[in-house]
Amino acid sequence: QLVESGGGSVETGGSLTLSCVASGYDVSADCMSWFRQIPGKEREGVAMSKTGGEHFWYADSVKGRVTISQDTDKNALYLEMNSLKPEDTAMYYCAAAPFTLCPGQRTWWRPGVWRDWGQGTQVTVS
């Protein structure tokens, strides 16, 4: 189970940190990611943490403004977002895959490679 929190409404240029508490996965060993989706559009990969931080990958649209991290004590995944823009407005989802099925750099952004999803947390930038 993946449970996101931390979404909200912020002004352009503001910051938010999203959290995802994972059960059934180990954030220090499995693969975790953040996606976002606007109604009527395909879900978009935002950032990925490979096997507890072995590698981090980011979408070009957020590179330099977003940081993915994990807290092994809390078994939680985070997405720190800075310099937010109106085009960042979306529902943000946490996704996970066991390390044996971990996607690579060329495929992590595809929603279909992830096994489990959270319910999402809304981010609105105005």
C-alpha positions in Angstrom: 0.0 0.0 0.0 1.2 3.5 -0.9 -0.3 6.5 0.8 0.6 10.0 -0.5 0.2 13.3 1.4 1.5 16.8 1.2 -0.3 18.2 -1.8 -2.0 21.6 -1.7 -2.4 25.0 -3.3 0.6 27.3 -3.7 1.5 30.3 -5.7 3.9 30.3 -8.6 7.4 30.1 -7.4 6.4 28.3 -4.2 7.5 25.0 -2.8 5.8 21.8 -1.6 7.1 18.4 -0.4 5.1 15.4 -1.1 5.3 12.2 1.0 4.5 8.6 0.3 4.5 6.1 3.1 5.0 2.6 1.8 3.9 -0.8 3.2 4.7 -4.0 1.4 7.8 -2.3 -0.1 11.2 -1.4 1.3 12.2 2.1 0.1 15.8 1.2 0.7 15.8 -1.8 -1.7 12.8 -1.5 -4.0 12.2 1.0 -6.8 9.9 4.0 -6.2 8.7 6.8 -8.3 6.5 9.8 -8.6 4.1 10.4 -11.5 1.6 13.1 -12.2 -1.6 13.4 -14.2 -3.8 16.1 -15.5 -7.4 15.1 -16.4 -7.6 13.8 -19.9 -3.9 13.4 -20.2 -1.6 10.4 -19.9 0.2 9.9 -16.6 3.7 11.4 -16.7 6.8 10.2 -14.9 8.3 12.9 -12.7 11.1 11.2 -10.8 12.4 7.8 -9.9 14.6 6.4 -7.1 16.2 3.1 -8.1 16.8 0.6 -5.3 17.0 3.0 -2.4 19.0 5.7 -4.2 21.4 3.8 -6.4 20.2 6.0 -9.2 17.9 9.0 -9.5 16.2 10.0 -12.7 14.1 13.0 -13.4 11.8 14.2 -16.2 13.3 17.0 -18.2 10.3 19.2 -17.3 11.2 19.2 -13.6 15.0 18.7 -13.6 16.7 21.2 -11.3 13.5 22.0 -9.5 12.6 18.7 -8.0 14.4 16.2 -5.7 13.3 12.7 -4.9 14.5 11.1 -1.7 13.7 8.5 0.9 13.7 8.0 4.6 14.4 4.4 5.5 13.4 4.8 9.1 9.9 5.9 8.1 9.9 3.7 4.9 8.8 6.8 3.1 9.5 8.5 -0.3 9.5 12.2 -0.7 9.3 14.6 -3.6 10.6 18.1 -2.8 9.3 20.6 -5.4 10.6 24.2 -5.7 10.0 27.0 -8.1 6.6 25.6 -8.9 4.9 26.7 -12.1 1.2 26.6 -13.0 2.0 23.7 -15.4 3.0 21.6 -12.4 -0.6 21.5 -11.4 -1.7 17.9 -11.4 -2.6 14.9 -9.3 0.7 13.4 -8.1 1.0 9.6 -7.6 3.5 7.4 -5.8 4.4 4.2 -7.6 6.5 1.2 -6.6 8.0 -2.0 -8.1 9.9 -4.7 -6.4 13.7 -4.7 -7.0 13.4 -7.8 -9.2 11.1 -5.9 -11.6 12.7 -2.5 -11.3 12.5 -0.5 -14.5 15.6 1.1 -16.0 16.5 4.6 -17.2 14.8 4.0 -20.6 11.5 2.7 -19.2 10.9 4.2 -15.8 8.7 6.9 -17.1 6.1 4.4 -18.5 3.2 3.9 -16.1 2.8 0.3 -17.2 6.1 -0.8 -15.7 5.0 0.0 -12.1 3.2 -2.6 -10.0 1.5 -0.6 -7.3 0.1 2.9 -7.1 -1.2 5.3 -4.4 -4.4 7.2 -4.5 -2.7 10.5 -5.3 -2.4 13.9 -3.8 -3.5 17.1 -5.6 -1.0 19.9 -6.3 -2.4 23.2 -7.6 -0.1 26.1 -8.6 -1.7 29.5 -9.4 
